Amino acid sequence: MSVHINKTVLITGASGVLGRQVANRFTNAGWNVTGLAYSRANKNHLVRCDLTNFDETDAIIRDVKPDAIVHCAAERKPDEYEKNAEKAMFLNVDVTRHLAELAARENIFFILISTDYVFDGKKPPYKEDDTPNPLQAYGKIDYLNTHSNSDHVILRVPLLYGEVENLEENAVTILFKNIKNPTARVKMDDVQTRYPTYIGDVAEVCLQLCELRIKQNRNDVRGIFHFSGIAKYTKYQLALVIASLFQLPIDHIERDQGTGTNTNVQRPENAALDSSKLSDQLGININRANFETTIKRCLESFI
């Protein structure tokens, strides 16, 4: 159970899939919430902010005076990194570094949402102190953030899913678009193991981290932590499960057991994260959402 505290959190990327859920969870827990967004800032009373404009960002943060920042804003599509590495580098590294340094100067607790793609997938499950070996620009760029202020928290998570405004918003929900179109054959990977993790569970972890650090003054709430769903699927298996939930045909979905050489971006075969540090060190135990029940609820309005 969360502790009701009258504190302020600033959330970047608050119009995104994860950011919206994080904002809702903190609001429901009694926090004062300021959400930053850019292209979709006109929704849900979000504050428009171009994070690449450091003067603008600094002015907003100093005006809000948050006790914590949860940094959800990032380019999270690996394919986009390969297309425009310079832009992705600036957003995911330079912006993150600037926010982390400002947070340190202003004594603001800082949480960065990171990825399991910092690992090569050859020796899972991975603990926080395992040596990263990213296979693609997405993971390599994100790994650079590992060296940010050690007083902050880096929360690594795998493939996320949850409530969306449109199916294209998320790598799991977009599968439904392919599933619902039986006239177009599509190949789906059946090699790389994924651990779909519900955004509501990630939001709960962020809340508990903030409450432990700020309310209870736990100085051990710092460094790198992992959080992941437990159920594992390949992309092909995810599609079969979703199709079964809605009793949709699957004849047009082709199983791809290649080694990933037909894709533009190399991905780890199994980057499973060991999440035990959260419970062993901090006592954070999350009753994880059931994937099948939750994804069905998230997709029902799109049938």
C-alpha positions as CSV (number, residue, x, y, z in Angstrom):
1,M,0.0,0.0,0.0
2,S,1.4,3.4,-0.9
3,V,1.9,6.1,1.7
4,H,-0.1,9.3,1.1
5,I,2.4,12.2,1.0
6,N,1.9,15.8,-0.2
7,K,4.9,15.9,-2.5
8,T,5.5,17.0,-6.1
9,V,6.7,14.9,-9.0
10,L,7.6,16.0,-12.5
11,I,7.1,13.5,-15.3
12,T,8.7,13.8,-18.7
13,G,7.0,12.1,-21.7
14,A,3.7,12.4,-19.8
15,S,1.7,12.1,-23.0
16,G,3.2,8.7,-23.9
17,V,2.0,5.2,-23.0
18,L,4.2,4.8,-19.9
19,G,4.2,8.5,-18.9
20,R,0.4,8.7,-18.8
21,Q,0.2,5.7,-16.5
22,V,2.9,7.0,-14.2
23,A,1.1,10.4,-14.0
24,N,-2.2,8.6,-13.1
25,R,-0.6,6.5,-10.4
26,F,1.1,9.4,-8.7
27,T,-2.1,11.5,-8.9
28,N,-4.1,8.6,-7.3
29,A,-1.5,8.4,-4.5
30,G,-2.0,12.0,-3.6
31,W,1.1,13.5,-5.2
32,N,1.1,16.9,-7.0
33,V,1.9,16.0,-10.6
34,T,3.3,18.1,-13.4
35,G,3.5,16.3,-16.7
36,L,5.7,17.5,-19.5
37,A,5.0,16.8,-23.2
38,Y,5.6,18.3,-26.6
39,S,3.5,17.4,-29.6
40,R,0.6,16.2,-27.4
41,A,0.9,18.8,-24.7
42,N,-2.7,20.0,-25.1
43,K,-4.1,16.9,-23.5
44,N,-4.7,16.3,-19.8
45,H,-3.4,19.7,-18.7
46,L,0.2,18.8,-19.7
47,V,2.9,21.5,-19.8
48,R,4.4,22.0,-23.2
49,C,8.2,21.6,-23.1
50,D,10.9,21.0,-25.6
51,L,13.4,19.0,-23.6
52,T,16.1,19.7,-26.1
53,N,15.8,23.4,-25.2
54,F,17.7,23.3,-21.9
55,D,16.9,26.9,-20.9
56,E,13.2,26.2,-21.3
57,T,13.4,22.9,-19.4
58,D,15.4,24.5,-16.5
59,A,12.9,27.3,-16.1
60,I,10.0,24.9,-15.9
61,I,11.7,22.7,-13.4
62,R,12.8,25.5,-11.2
63,D,9.3,26.9,-11.3
64,V,7.7,23.6,-10.3
65,K,10.3,22.7,-7.7
66,P,9.6,19.0,-7.8
67,D,10.8,16.5,-5.2
68,A,11.2,13.9,-7.9
69,I,11.5,13.6,-11.6
70,V,10.5,10.4,-13.5
71,H,12.1,10.6,-16.9
72,C,9.9,8.7,-19.3
73,A,10.6,10.7,-22.5
74,A,12.9,8.9,-25.0
75,E,13.1,7.5,-28.4
76,R,12.3,3.8,-27.7
77,K,12.1,2.4,-31.2
78,P,15.4,0.6,-32.0
79,D,14.8,1.0,-35.8
80,E,14.6,4.8,-35.4
81,Y,18.1,4.8,-33.8
82,E,19.7,3.3,-36.9
83,K,17.9,5.8,-39.1
84,N,18.9,8.9,-37.1
85,A,21.5,8.1,-34.5
86,E,22.5,11.7,-33.9
87,K,19.0,12.8,-33.0
88,A,18.4,9.8,-30.8
89,M,21.8,10.4,-29.1
90,F,20.9,13.9,-28.3
91,L,17.4,13.1,-26.9
92,N,18.4,9.9,-25.0
93,V,21.8,10.9,-23.7
94,D,22.4,14.7,-23.8
95,V,18.9,15.5,-22.6
96,T,19.0,12.8,-19.9
97,R,22.5,13.9,-18.7
98,H,21.3,17.5,-18.5
99,L,18.2,16.5,-16.5
100,A,20.2,14.3,-14.2
101,E,22.8,17.0,-13.5
102,L,20.1,19.6,-12.9
103,A,18.3,17.3,-10.5
104,A,21.6,16.7,-8.6
105,R,22.2,20.4,-8.3
106,E,18.6,21.1,-7.1
107,N,18.5,18.1,-4.8
108,I,15.7,16.4,-6.8
109,F,15.4,12.6,-6.8
110,F,15.7,11.4,-10.4
111,I,14.5,8.1,-12.0
112,L,15.5,7.2,-15.5
113,I,13.5,4.6,-17.4
114,S,16.0,2.4,-19.3
115,T,16.0,-0.8,-21.2
116,D,17.0,-4.5,-21.2
117,Y,18.6,-3.9,-24.6
118,V,21.9,-3.0,-22.9
119,F,22.5,-6.8,-22.7
120,D,23.4,-9.1,-25.6
121,G,21.0,-11.9,-24.5
122,K,23.6,-14.6,-24.3
123,K,23.6,-15.3,-20.5
124,P,20.3,-14.5,-19.0
125,P,18.9,-13.7,-16.5
126,Y,20.8,-10.4,-16.0
127,K,21.4,-8.8,-12.6
128,E,22.1,-5.1,-12.2
129,D,25.8,-5.5,-11.9
130,D,26.2,-7.7,-15.0
131,T,28.3,-6.1,-17.7
132,P,26.3,-4.7,-20.5
133,N,27.1,-5.6,-24.1
134,P,24.5,-3.9,-26.3
135,L,24.1,-5.2,-29.9
136,Q,22.6,-2.1,-31.5
137,A,22.6,1.7,-31.3
138,Y,19.5,1.7,-29.1
139,G,21.2,-0.3,-26.4
140,K,24.6,1.4,-26.9
141,I,23.1,4.8,-26.5
142,D,21.1,3.9,-23.5
143,Y,24.1,2.2,-21.9
144,L,25.9,5.6,-21.8
145,N,23.3,6.7,-19.2
146,T,24.5,4.0,-16.8
147,H,27.3,6.4,-15.9
148,S,24.9,9.2,-14.7
149,N,24.9,10.4,-11.1
150,S,25.1,7.4,-8.8
151,D,22.6,9.1,-6.4
152,H,19.9,8.7,-8.9
153,V,17.9,5.5,-10.0
154,I,18.1,3.8,-13.3
155,L,15.2,1.5,-13.8
156,R,15.7,-1.1,-16.6
157,V,12.5,-2.6,-18.0
158,P,11.8,-4.9,-21.0
159,L,9.0,-4.8,-23.6
160,L,6.2,-2.7,-22.2
161,Y,2.5,-2.9,-22.9
162,G,-0.7,-1.3,-21.7
163,E,-3.5,1.1,-22.4
164,V,-3.0,3.0,-25.7
165,E,-4.8,5.7,-27.6
166,N,-4.1,4.0,-30.9
167,L,-2.6,0.5,-31.7
168,E,0.6,2.0,-33.3
169,E,1.6,3.5,-29.9
170,N,3.1,0.3,-28.6
171,A,5.1,-2.7,-29.9
172,V,2.7,-5.2,-28.4
173,T,-0.7,-3.6,-29.2
174,I,0.4,-3.0,-32.8
175,L,0.4,-6.7,-33.3
176,F,-3.4,-6.6,-33.1
177,K,-3.5,-4.5,-36.3
178,N,-1.7,-7.3,-38.1
179,I,-3.8,-10.0,-36.5
180,K,-7.1,-8.3,-37.5
181,N,-6.1,-8.1,-41.2
182,P,-6.3,-11.7,-42.5
183,T,-5.8,-10.5,-46.1
184,A,-2.1,-9.6,-45.5
185,R,0.4,-12.3,-44.7
186,V,2.9,-11.3,-42.0
187,K,6.1,-12.9,-40.6
188,M,6.6,-12.8,-36.9
189,D,9.7,-13.8,-35.0
190,D,9.6,-17.0,-33.1
191,V,13.2,-16.9,-31.7
192,Q,13.7,-13.9,-29.5
193,T,12.2,-14.2,-26.1
194,R,10.3,-11.2,-24.7
195,Y,8.9,-10.5,-21.3
196,P,5.9,-8.2,-21.7
197,T,5.6,-5.9,-18.7
198,Y,2.5,-3.9,-17.8
199,I,3.0,-0.2,-17.6
200,G,0.8,0.0,-14.5
201,D,3.2,-2.3,-12.7
202,V,6.2,-0.1,-13.8
203,A,4.3,3.0,-12.6
204,E,3.8,1.3,-9.2
205,V,7.5,0.6,-8.9
206,C,8.3,4.3,-9.7
207,L,5.9,5.4,-7.0
208,Q,7.3,3.1,-4.4
209,L,10.8,4.1,-5.2
210,C,9.9,7.8,-4.8
211,E,8.0,7.2,-1.5
212,L,10.9,5.1,0.0
213,R,13.5,7.7,-1.0
214,I,11.6,10.9,-0.2
215,K,9.1,9.9,2.6
216,Q,11.2,7.4,4.4
217,N,14.6,8.9,3.5
218,R,16.0,5.6,2.4
219,N,19.5,6.3,1.1
220,D,19.8,2.9,-0.4
221,V,17.2,3.9,-3.1
222,R,19.9,4.7,-5.6
223,G,21.7,3.0,-8.5
224,I,20.4,0.5,-11.0
225,F,17.3,-1.7,-10.5
226,H,15.6,-4.2,-12.8
227,F,11.9,-4.8,-13.2
228,S,10.2,-7.3,-15.5
229,G,7.1,-9.3,-16.2
230,I,7.5,-13.0,-15.6
231,A,5.6,-14.7,-18.5
232,K,7.8,-15.1,-21.6
233,Y,6.8,-15.2,-25.3
234,T,8.2,-14.8,-28.7
235,K,6.6,-12.2,-31.0
236,Y,4.9,-15.1,-32.8
237,Q,3.6,-16.5,-29.5
238,L,2.3,-13.1,-28.5
239,A,0.3,-12.9,-31.7
240,L,-1.2,-16.4,-31.2
241,V,-2.2,-15.6,-27.7
242,I,-3.9,-12.3,-28.7
243,A,-5.6,-13.9,-31.6
244,S,-6.9,-16.6,-29.4
245,L,-8.3,-14.1,-26.8
246,F,-10.5,-12.6,-29.5
247,Q,-11.1,-15.8,-31.5
248,L,-9.5,-14.4,-34.6
249,P,-8.0,-16.5,-37.5
250,I,-4.2,-16.9,-37.6
251,D,-3.7,-18.5,-41.0
252,H,-2.0,-15.3,-42.3
253,I,0.5,-15.2,-39.5
254,E,3.8,-16.9,-40.5
255,R,6.2,-18.3,-38.0
256,D,9.7,-16.9,-38.5
257,Q,12.5,-19.1,-37.0
258,G,15.3,-17.2,-38.7
259,T,18.2,-15.8,-36.7
260,G,17.2,-12.2,-37.2
261,T,19.4,-11.6,-40.2
262,N,16.4,-10.4,-42.2
263,T,15.9,-7.5,-39.8
264,N,17.6,-4.1,-39.9
265,V,18.4,-4.1,-36.2
266,Q,20.0,-6.9,-34.2
267,R,18.2,-7.7,-31.0
268,P,19.2,-9.9,-28.0
269,E,17.8,-13.4,-28.1
270,N,16.9,-13.4,-24.4
271,A,17.7,-10.4,-22.3
272,A,15.7,-11.6,-19.2
273,L,16.1,-9.3,-16.2
274,D,16.5,-10.5,-12.7
275,S,14.2,-8.3,-10.6
276,S,15.1,-9.7,-7.2
277,K,17.1,-6.7,-6.0
278,L,13.9,-4.6,-5.8
279,S,12.4,-6.9,-3.2
280,D,15.6,-8.1,-1.5
281,Q,17.1,-4.7,-0.9
282,L,14.1,-2.4,-0.9
283,G,11.1,-4.6,0.0
284,I,9.3,-3.7,-3.2
285,N,7.0,-6.6,-4.2
286,I,4.7,-6.1,-7.1
287,N,1.7,-8.3,-7.8
288,R,2.3,-8.4,-11.5
289,A,-0.6,-8.1,-13.9
290,N,-1.6,-11.2,-15.8
291,F,-0.6,-10.7,-19.4
292,E,-3.6,-12.4,-21.1
293,T,-6.2,-10.7,-18.9
294,T,-4.6,-7.3,-19.1
295,I,-3.9,-7.2,-22.8
296,K,-7.4,-8.3,-23.6
297,R,-8.8,-5.4,-21.6
298,C,-6.4,-3.0,-23.3
299,L,-7.4,-4.2,-26.8
300,E,-11.2,-4.7,-26.4
301,S,-12.1,-1.2,-27.6
302,F,-10.1,-1.8,-30.9
303,I,-11.9,-5.0,-31.9
